Amino acid sequence: MSQTNGSPVTPPTRHQVHDLVSRAASSNGGLTGRSSFNNGVSLHRMSESVSFTSAKKIVDACKDHEDRMYLGTIDGSMVVSVNFNHEPPLLSSATGPTKKKKRQRDPHEEAADHAVERVKRGLSVESGLTEELLQHARVAVHGLLTAVKGAHGESVIESYGLSFKAPEGGTVATNPTAAHPPSSRPRLILSARIAPGVAVPLKMLFAALGTKCCQDGMFTVQDSSTLATGFNLPLSEQAQAAVSHGQKAVSLFATVSQ
């Protein structure tokens, strides 16, 4: 129990937290089905696509329980859940340097470098894409590959990519799946697909993306065949089998910002 100005403040009950999350999801245009609270799990069926802004507001409504809020899919629908029964894993702490004959390079760091280099190879002098933006993208890719795990510690990032959208005639689309007001800014977009049926902590996802890659973006279970060229990321055979049985993979799209 916490105190404010010397007076004790009673934390909200689980049912009160459930109601707060349900209202936040509904008021931010994300809630499409009925919310439910059963056996310590607060479940909310979301629309096909949810913006990062809306998702953050839903997380904010889950005060003191953010580490128990997950994003996933059930029966083909995107869901946000708060599992009060699950204890979030403790962050590993450094135990000091260990002696090694030779330091091996982090394979995820190498993968992030390769993703950035693929973008750089296709750039023109007039692209307007800065090294600073590329560095933000590199950090975010590395964060997704190393830090994002499922509720039980499983790897969840099926595939990922970086796409550069140069302005065409002074304009460029701000979103790979929908029409938005045009912008003259070049767009570097990080995309990733999450394994179908796996619950991923929302707070962990945003932390991995970092402040420069979670300001403008969205989560979606939209059919990948309808996405713009370059955003239709592959799934493993195991994930494809899950999709064939009615599951869906959540895709995320994040605009890299200065």
Summary of the structure (lengths in Angstrom):
residues: 258
radius of gyration: 19.7
end to end distance: 40.2
largest distance: 61.9
contacts: 763
relative contact order: 0.15
helix: 31%
strand: 26%
